[in-house]
Amino acid sequence: MSSRVTEPTERDAVAEVRLWQAVILSTIREWISGPLRRKREAERYLFGDGTDFAYVCEAAGMNVGYLRGRLGRLNASPAKSRNLAPSSAVS
């Protein structure tokens, strides 16, 4: 049995870009409406200094600085701030 490696096609490239866009979208959804622990993890990933998010943005065809700027404005909105505020109640 021969194993043949083929060159990626344009369709493959588009599928890969869409996959990385879905990763970003999923992380943003967690940041906006996930459980508090997941929100905090997503926020660290989206706004932290790590290179992973920059790589994912590049693979998704997005500008990391522009996206973080847009997300930062969303983060500054009153509704978002209320959702991320730590609870003062002790369980």
C-alpha positions in Angstrom: 0.0 0.0 0.0 1.5 3.3 -1.0 1.0 6.4 1.0 0.7 9.5 -1.2 0.8 13.0 0.2 -1.0 15.6 -1.9 -0.6 19.3 -1.9 -3.2 21.3 -0.1 -5.9 22.8 -2.3 -7.5 26.2 -2.1 -10.6 24.4 -0.6 -8.3 22.9 2.1 -6.9 26.4 2.8 -10.4 27.9 3.1 -11.5 25.0 5.4 -8.5 25.6 7.7 -9.2 29.3 7.9 -12.8 28.6 8.8 -11.6 26.1 11.5 -9.4 28.8 13.2 -12.2 31.3 12.9 -14.5 28.9 14.7 -11.9 28.5 17.5 -11.9 32.3 17.9 -15.7 32.5 17.9 -16.0 29.7 20.4 -13.5 31.5 22.8 -15.4 34.8 22.4 -18.7 33.0 23.2 -17.2 31.5 26.3 -15.8 35.0 27.3 -19.2 36.6 26.9 -21.6 34.0 28.2 -19.8 31.0 29.7 -19.5 30.0 33.3 -17.3 32.4 35.3 -14.3 30.1 35.3 -14.5 29.7 31.5 -15.0 33.5 31.1 -11.8 34.2 33.0 -9.8 31.5 31.0 -11.1 32.9 27.8 -10.3 36.5 28.8 -6.7 35.5 29.7 -6.4 33.8 26.3 -7.9 36.7 24.3 -6.0 39.5 26.1 -2.9 37.8 27.5 0.6 38.2 26.3 0.8 34.6 24.9 1.7 34.0 21.3 -1.0 31.3 20.8 -3.8 33.7 20.2 -1.8 35.8 17.7 -0.9 32.6 15.8 -4.6 31.5 15.8 -5.6 35.0 14.5 -3.0 34.8 11.8 -4.2 31.3 10.8 -7.8 32.7 10.7 -6.9 35.6 8.5 -7.5 38.1 11.2 -5.4 41.0 12.6 -4.8 40.2 16.3 -4.4 43.9 17.2 -7.6 45.0 15.5 -9.6 42.1 17.0 -8.3 42.7 20.5 -9.1 46.4 20.1 -12.7 45.6 19.1 -13.0 43.1 22.0 -11.6 45.6 24.4 -14.3 48.1 23.5 -16.9 45.3 24.1 -15.2 44.5 27.4 -15.5 48.1 28.5 -19.3 48.1 28.0 -21.4 48.2 31.2 -23.2 44.9 30.5 -19.9 43.0 30.0 -18.4 44.5 33.1 -21.3 43.3 35.2 -21.0 39.8 33.8 -17.4 39.4 34.8 -17.6 41.0 38.2 -16.6 38.6 40.9 -19.4 37.6 43.2 -19.3 38.9 46.8 -21.4 36.0 48.1 -19.5 33.1 49.6 -21.0 29.6 48.9 
